[in-house]
Amino acid sequence: MRRTWSSASLLLAVAASVAGSIPLAAKDAAEQSLLDFVTGDYAIIGQEPDGDAAYVGSASIEPEQGGVTLKERHGSHEFTAHGTVEAPSPGEGTVLRFRWQDDGPMIMSCLVSGDLDNYARLTCYWLRQGSEPKQPGLEAMFPTAAWPKP
């Protein structure tokens, strides 16, 4: 048996399909816009979990398929992390979440905002995944693009 569509039901099906795809496209565009916004070089200041040693260093965030790559250096410590835009809880804002391996799985969740020069500034909590420190590690990333070259 052959199924036929009336023009009204076909139009309704197409409209529903298009309407259903708009939020997904808008979400993808918003995520890509955020990822483009954070691309660049940063000065970092941070503190190890549980209030341990403070540190300073540098980082760069570069685009990659499906997210961004964070390359961070402080002292002799270097690591590379993969970052994606995630919503930690339904109905709440989004964060940029980085994951990497450093004697076990690590995770860092960052809020992204703009600084006074309209560059991205990231403020982050980080810890070893699955651990329960009294205090998470803290990190702030300040963009260096507008800084004069030495």
C-alpha positions as CSV (number, residue, x, y, z in Angstrom):
1,M,0.0,0.0,0.0
2,R,1.4,3.4,-1.0
3,R,1.1,6.2,1.5
4,T,0.2,9.7,0.1
5,W,0.7,13.0,1.8
6,S,-1.7,15.9,1.5
7,S,0.0,19.2,0.8
8,A,-1.2,20.5,4.2
9,S,0.3,17.5,6.1
10,L,3.5,17.7,4.1
11,L,3.8,21.4,4.9
12,L,3.2,20.7,8.6
13,A,5.9,18.0,8.6
14,V,8.4,20.2,6.9
15,A,7.6,23.1,9.3
16,A,8.0,20.9,12.3
17,S,11.3,19.5,11.0
18,V,12.7,23.0,10.4
19,A,11.4,24.4,13.8
20,G,13.0,21.4,15.6
21,S,16.4,22.0,14.0
22,I,16.6,25.8,14.8
23,P,17.5,25.4,18.5
24,L,20.2,22.9,17.7
25,A,21.7,25.1,15.0
26,A,21.5,28.1,17.4
27,K,23.1,26.1,20.2
28,D,25.9,24.9,17.9
29,A,26.5,28.5,16.7
30,A,26.5,29.8,20.3
31,E,29.0,27.1,21.3
32,Q,31.2,27.8,18.3
33,S,31.1,31.6,19.1
34,L,32.3,30.9,22.7
35,L,35.1,28.6,21.4
36,D,36.2,31.3,18.9
37,F,36.1,33.9,21.7
38,V,38.5,32.0,24.0
39,T,41.1,31.3,21.4
40,G,44.4,33.0,22.2
41,D,47.3,33.4,24.6
42,Y,46.9,33.9,28.4
43,A,48.8,34.6,31.6
44,I,47.6,32.4,34.4
45,I,47.6,32.5,38.2
46,G,46.4,29.6,40.2
47,Q,46.5,27.6,43.4
48,E,46.7,23.8,43.9
49,P,43.8,22.0,45.5
50,D,43.4,22.2,49.3
51,G,45.1,25.6,49.4
52,D,48.5,24.2,48.5
53,A,51.1,26.1,46.5
54,A,50.2,29.1,44.3
55,Y,51.6,29.2,40.8
56,V,51.9,31.5,37.8
57,G,52.4,30.6,34.1
58,S,51.1,30.9,30.6
59,A,48.6,29.1,28.4
60,S,47.3,29.1,24.9
61,I,43.9,28.0,23.7
62,E,43.7,26.8,20.0
63,P,40.7,25.6,18.0
64,E,40.4,21.8,17.3
65,Q,37.6,19.6,15.9
66,G,34.8,19.5,18.4
67,G,36.3,22.0,20.9
68,V,39.6,23.6,21.8
69,T,43.0,22.5,23.0
70,L,44.6,24.1,26.1
71,K,48.4,24.1,26.3
72,E,49.4,25.2,29.8
73,R,52.8,25.8,31.4
74,H,53.7,26.8,35.0
75,G,57.2,26.1,36.3
76,S,58.5,22.9,34.8
77,H,54.9,21.5,34.6
78,E,53.3,21.3,31.2
79,F,50.1,19.7,30.0
80,T,47.7,19.6,27.1
81,A,43.9,19.4,27.7
82,H,40.8,19.0,25.5
83,G,38.0,21.5,26.1
84,T,34.3,21.5,25.2
85,V,31.3,23.6,26.1
86,E,29.1,21.8,28.6
87,A,26.0,22.6,30.7
88,P,26.8,21.3,34.3
89,S,23.1,21.2,35.3
90,P,19.9,21.5,33.3
91,G,18.6,25.0,33.1
92,E,21.9,26.6,34.2
93,G,24.6,28.4,32.2
94,T,27.4,26.7,30.3
95,V,31.0,26.3,31.2
96,L,34.1,25.5,29.2
97,R,35.3,22.2,30.6
98,F,38.9,20.9,30.1
99,R,40.0,17.3,30.6
100,W,43.5,15.9,30.7
101,Q,45.7,13.1,32.2
102,D,48.3,13.9,34.9
103,D,48.9,10.8,37.0
104,G,45.1,10.2,36.6
105,P,42.2,12.0,35.0
106,M,41.9,15.8,35.7
107,I,39.0,18.1,35.1
108,M,38.8,21.9,35.1
109,S,35.5,23.9,34.7
110,C,35.8,27.5,33.6
111,L,33.4,30.4,33.5
112,V,34.1,32.6,30.5
113,S,33.5,36.4,30.7
114,G,34.9,39.4,28.9
115,D,37.6,41.7,30.3
116,L,37.7,45.5,29.9
117,D,39.2,45.2,26.4
118,N,36.6,42.7,25.3
119,Y,38.9,39.7,25.4
120,A,38.0,36.4,27.1
121,R,38.8,36.0,30.8
122,L,38.5,32.5,32.3
123,T,38.0,31.7,36.0
124,C,38.2,28.0,36.8
125,Y,38.0,25.3,39.4
126,W,40.0,22.1,38.9
127,L,40.7,18.8,40.6
128,R,41.6,15.2,40.1
129,Q,38.4,13.6,38.8
130,G,36.8,11.5,41.5
131,S,38.7,13.2,44.4
132,E,37.0,15.2,47.1
133,P,39.4,18.0,48.2
134,K,38.4,20.4,50.9
135,Q,39.0,23.1,48.3
136,P,39.3,22.7,44.5
137,G,42.3,24.1,42.7
138,L,41.7,27.7,41.4
139,E,42.9,29.3,38.2
140,A,42.4,32.5,36.4
141,M,43.4,33.1,32.8
142,F,44.1,36.7,31.7
143,P,44.4,37.4,27.9
144,T,47.7,38.8,26.7
145,A,46.7,39.8,23.2
146,A,46.3,43.5,24.0
147,W,49.6,43.6,26.0
148,P,52.5,45.4,24.4
149,K,55.2,43.1,22.9
150,P,58.5,43.2,24.9
